[in-house]
Amino acid sequence: MKPLSVVIIAKNEASVIAGCIDSVSLLADEIVVLDSGSTDCTRELCTSRGVRFIETDWPGFGPQKNRAVQAAHNDWVLCLDADERLTLELVASIRAALADPGCSAYRFARTNRFLGRYLRHGEGYPDWSLRLFDRRFAQWSLDAVHEKVVCDARVGDLQGDLLHDSAETLEAYLAKQNRYTSLAADVEAMNNRQVSAARMVFSPLVRFMKFYLLRGGFRDGLPGLVHIAIGCFNSFIKYAKIRERQISGR
């Protein structure tokens, strides 16, 4: 099997990072945590598990994940967030892929736990995530938010789920979404993107029809409804923030 480095970015992740590390402990040749100023016991939990712990500043999601990839000792890397963990099926799929790689990068489904339930439909699933790759052929985009892996080679699909097991409260989730929409609006405003009133109104409606009705988000019950409602509001408020920045000249 090709040697594998698992890289994780973190800040104050003591409540979840142990589960993430334990889920890859038998798969990884090394685990690297790039930390941007934790004040809880994240460091202690990592070092007690033999993790290589590196402290740094925070340049944004894309640049930080590229730093983590470059800090790895191996070319094959698996990039995780601290509140994610691998199912046994996904571990087996990764082992098989690295034993005889037919691609230079692989993606797999991610399922998000929201209001105590893993979402299996609508906007929350399969949430395809490209996280396993040979860094000689791929890297993270430099986006401050909504970063993605850019790959110049063939990408394969793996069986098994990546569990996004966030333990945050709804209040914390909403606060994070507010930050994300602000960051996205900043990027769009800098690129002089024009936003019409019609787009502000119809983008949330199209999103609701696509994910809640056509892709079955209603099958996830109340958590599915709340999740898509927040997503639709995010679409509206992002465009409203872009208009605000354009009007104010920010």
Secondary structure, DSSP 8 states (H G I E B T S, - for coil): ---EEEEEEESS-TTTHHHHHHHHTTT-SEEEEEES---SSHHHHHHTTT-EEEE-----HHHHHHHHHHH-SSSEEEEEETTEEE-HHHHHHHHHHHHS-SSSEEEEEEEEEETTEE--SGGGS---EEEEEETTTEEE---SSS--EEESS-EEEEEEEEEE-----HHHHHHHHHHHHHHHHHHHHHTT----HHHHHHHHHHHHIIIIIIT-GGGGHHHHHHHHHHHHHHHHHHHHHHHHHHHHT-
